[in-house]
C-alpha cells in the first residue's frame, strides 16, 4: 500500500492553526526571543495540591489497573454530587460516563450518533475540532454564520431555518471557544424544544461552564434528560494534561457508549480518576473559586484595553478565558496580522481562520489564561506595534 493513498475522510479535516502558530512561537523562543503566549486555551494554573497528593497516593497504593469503561463509581458519584451542589440538579451517577478528556467524550458520542452523510448544525465561529469529530464519522458539520447580535451562538430561528432532511442534531458550546460567550438559557430551551420536535439530538459542550462569570450557575441538563452534556477536568479544575472528562447521557444511551468506550479506549487513566476525586474537597473548590476570580479580573482588564487599542470586542465574554476581537479596522487579513504581531511584537494571538469562514479574516482570538503581568506586557507591546504600523501607513512611499 502507498501511504499517499490515505482515507478520504482526511480531506475533511483541516490542520489546527492554533498549534501551527504555537510551533512558530516555539521556534522564535529557541532563537532567544521573549514570547508572550496568548494563543492556546490552557489555564496557567496547575492541578490543586490535593489532586497531586491523591495521584501520588494512588500510585503508592498500586491503584494503576484498568477501571470500568464508564469510570470509577466513586468518581461518577462525586460528579453527580457536584451537579447537585452547584446547579441544584439530581443527575444519576448511572448517566455519567468518565472519559479520556472531553475530546474522547465528543468522539464517543459522535460514534454513537453520527452516520455517513448526516448533518450536525454548529455556529460559525466554533471550536474546529467539534466539526472534525463529526467528519471523522463521515457526517457533515453544517456551519451557520452567527454574529454579535446572536452572541456568536446558534439561535432557535437559525436551527429552524437550517434544519434539512439530512440534519440529525446540533452541537453547541456554552460558554464557547473562541468567543467566551454563552447561550442564554431561554434561547437554549427553545433550541432544545425545536430539536426534540424533530427527534434529533442536542449535544452541549460545557467544559467552560465552571468558568462563567456573570449570572447564576446554569447547566443544559436542567432542560431534560435527553440533552447530552460534555464536561472536563481540564479548564475549571486545571487538569489539562491529565486527559479526563465526562459525558452525561440519557440512560438508554449509556450501554451503547460503554460498548464503544470498551473497544476504543478501555477506560480513562486510573491515576487521573483517583486524583480527580480530590477536586471536590472543600479546600480544592475554594482554590478553584479563587482562581476563577482571577480569570474574571483578567477579563475585566483586557477587554477595555483591547477596545482602547482599536480591537473592538463586539460581545463581552461571560465565560471561559477568551476574547474574540474584531481586527477589521486594523487589517482585512487576520492571519497575516497575527503572524506579523508574533514576529514583530512577540505576542501569540490566534486568527479566526480556525473557527469558521464567516469571521476568518476579520477576527482574532486572545486567551487571557496568563498572568496579569503578562497581559500588561502584551498590551504595551501591542500598543507599540500598532503605533509603528500606523506610522508606516502614513509615511510617504509606503
ChimeraX attribute file (.defattr): number of C-alpha atoms within 10 A of each C-alpha:
attribute: neighborCount
match mode: 1-to-1
recipient: residues
	/A:1	5
	/A:2	5
	/A:3	6
	/A:4	6
	/A:5	7
	/A:6	10
	/A:7	8
	/A:8	9
	/A:9	13
	/A:10	11
	/A:11	9
	/A:12	14
	/A:13	16
	/A:14	11
	/A:15	10
	/A:16	13
	/A:17	17
	/A:18	19
	/A:19	13
	/A:20	11
	/A:21	20
	/A:22	19
	/A:23	12
	/A:24	15
	/A:25	24
	/A:26	15
	/A:27	12
	/A:28	16
	/A:29	14
	/A:30	10
	/A:31	9
	/A:32	9
	/A:33	13
	/A:34	13
	/A:35	18
	/A:36	20
	/A:37	23
	/A:38	22
	/A:39	23
	/A:40	19
	/A:41	21
	/A:42	19
	/A:43	23
	/A:44	12
	/A:45	17
	/A:46	16
	/A:47	23
	/A:48	21
	/A:49	14
	/A:50	18
	/A:51	24
	/A:52	17
	/A:53	13
	/A:54	21
	/A:55	22
	/A:56	15
	/A:57	15
	/A:58	18
	/A:59	14
	/A:60	10
	/A:61	9
	/A:62	10
	/A:63	14
	/A:64	14
	/A:65	10
	/A:66	14
	/A:67	17
	/A:68	17
	/A:69	21
	/A:70	25
	/A:71	23
	/A:72	20
	/A:73	16
	/A:74	13
	/A:75	21
	/A:76	22
	/A:77	16
	/A:78	19
	/A:79	23
	/A:80	20
	/A:81	19
	/A:82	16
	/A:83	17
	/A:84	13
	/A:85	11
	/A:86	13
	/A:87	15
	/A:88	14
	/A:89	16
	/A:90	14
	/A:91	20
	/A:92	16
	/A:93	17
	/A:94	16
	/A:95	20
	/A:96	25
	/A:97	28
	/A:98	30
	/A:99	30
	/A:100	22
	/A:101	24
	/A:102	23
	/A:103	19
	/A:104	23
	/A:105	26
	/A:106	25
	/A:107	20
	/A:108	22
	/A:109	23
	/A:110	22
	/A:111	17
	/A:112	15
	/A:113	17
	/A:114	21
	/A:115	16
	/A:116	12
	/A:117	15
	/A:118	21
	/A:119	24
	/A:120	27
	/A:121	23
	/A:122	25
	/A:123	27
	/A:124	22
	/A:125	29
	/A:126	26
	/A:127	19
	/A:128	20
	/A:129	17
	/A:130	19
	/A:131	23
	/A:132	20
	/A:133	23
	/A:134	27
	/A:135	25
	/A:136	18
	/A:137	19
	/A:138	18
	/A:139	25
	/A:140	23
	/A:141	23
	/A:142	18
	/A:143	21
	/A:144	22
	/A:145	19
	/A:146	20
	/A:147	17
	/A:148	13
	/A:149	9
	/A:150	16
	/A:151	20
	/A:152	25
	/A:153	30
	/A:154	27
	/A:155	20
	/A:156	18
	/A:157	12
	/A:158	18
	/A:159	22
	/A:160	13
	/A:161	9
	/A:162	12
	/A:163	19
	/A:164	11
	/A:165	8
	/A:166	12
	/A:167	22
	/A:168	22
	/A:169	25
	/A:170	23
	/A:171	23
	/A:172	25
	/A:173	27
	/A:174	27
	/A:175	28
	/A:176	29
	/A:177	26
	/A:178	28
	/A:179	33
	/A:180	26
	/A:181	26
	/A:182	25
	/A:183	20
	/A:184	15
	/A:185	15
	/A:186	9
	/A:187	16
	/A:188	21
	/A:189	16
	/A:190	16
	/A:191	21
	/A:192	24
	/A:193	16
	/A:194	18
	/A:195	20
	/A:196	15
	/A:197	9
	/A:198	15
	/A:199	11
	/A:200	16
	/A:201	19
	/A:202	24
	/A:203	24
	/A:204	21
	/A:205	25
	/A:206	22
	/A:207	24
	/A:208	23
	/A:209	23
	/A:210	23
	/A:211	25
	/A:212	24
	/A:213	18
	/A:214	11
	/A:215	7
	/A:216	8
	/A:217	13
	/A:218	19
	/A:219	18
	/A:220	22
	/A:221	19
	/A:222	15
	/A:223	14
	/A:224	12
	/A:225	15
	/A:226	19
	/A:227	18
	/A:228	21
	/A:229	27
	/A:230	25
	/A:231	26
	/A:232	28
	/A:233	24
	/A:234	22
	/A:235	22
	/A:236	24
	/A:237	26
	/A:238	20
	/A:239	24
	/A:240	20
	/A:241	13
	/A:242	19
	/A:243	19
	/A:244	25
	/A:245	26
	/A:246	27
	/A:247	27
	/A:248	27
	/A:249	24
	/A:250	16
	/A:251	14
	/A:252	10
	/A:253	16
	/A:254	18
	/A:255	13
	/A:256	14
	/A:257	23
	/A:258	20
	/A:259	15
	/A:260	18
	/A:261	25
	/A:262	13
	/A:263	11
	/A:264	13
	/A:265	14
	/A:266	19
	/A:267	23
	/A:268	27
	/A:269	22
	/A:270	21
	/A:271	21
	/A:272	22
	/A:273	28
	/A:274	22
	/A:275	24
	/A:276	27
	/A:277	20
	/A:278	22
	/A:279	26
	/A:280	19
	/A:281	13
	/A:282	10
	/A:283	13
	/A:284	18
	/A:285	16
	/A:286	12
	/A:287	15
	/A:288	22
	/A:289	15
	/A:290	11
	/A:291	19
	/A:292	21
	/A:293	14
	/A:294	15
	/A:295	24
	/A:296	20
	/A:297	13
	/A:298	19
	/A:299	26
	/A:300	13
	/A:301	15
	/A:302	20
	/A:303	21
	/A:304	15
	/A:305	18
	/A:306	20
	/A:307	14
	/A:308	11
	/A:309	14
	/A:310	17
	/A:311	20
	/A:312	20
	/A:313	19
	/A:314	17
	/A:315	19
	/A:316	20
	/A:317	26
	/A:318	22
	/A:319	26
	/A:320	33
	/A:321	29
	/A:322	27
	/A:323	28
	/A:324	29
	/A:325	25
	/A:326	23
	/A:327	23
	/A:328	17
	/A:329	10
	/A:330	16
	/A:331	15
	/A:332	14
	/A:333	18
	/A:334	25
	/A:335	21
	/A:336	13
	/A:337	19
	/A:338	23
	/A:339	20
	/A:340	15
	/A:341	17
	/A:342	22
	/A:343	16
	/A:344	12
	/A:345	21
	/A:346	22
	/A:347	25
	/A:348	27
	/A:349	25
	/A:350	29
	/A:351	29
	/A:352	28
	/A:353	23
	/A:354	23
	/A:355	27
	/A:356	19
	/A:357	15
	/A:358	18
	/A:359	22
	/A:360	19
	/A:361	21
	/A:362	21
	/A:363	28
	/A:364	29
	/A:365	30
	/A:366	24
	/A:367	27
	/A:368	28
	/A:369	24
	/A:370	19
	/A:371	15
	/A:372	17
	/A:373	8
	/A:374	17
	/A:375	22
	/A:376	15
	/A:377	14
	/A:378	21
	/A:379	16
	/A:380	13
	/A:381	18
	/A:382	19
	/A:383	18
	/A:384	13
	/A:385	17
	/A:386	16
	/A:387	13
	/A:388	12
	/A:389	12
	/A:390	12
	/A:391	12
	/A:392	12
	/A:393	11
	/A:394	10
	/A:395	8
	/A:396	7
	/A:397	6
	/A:398	7
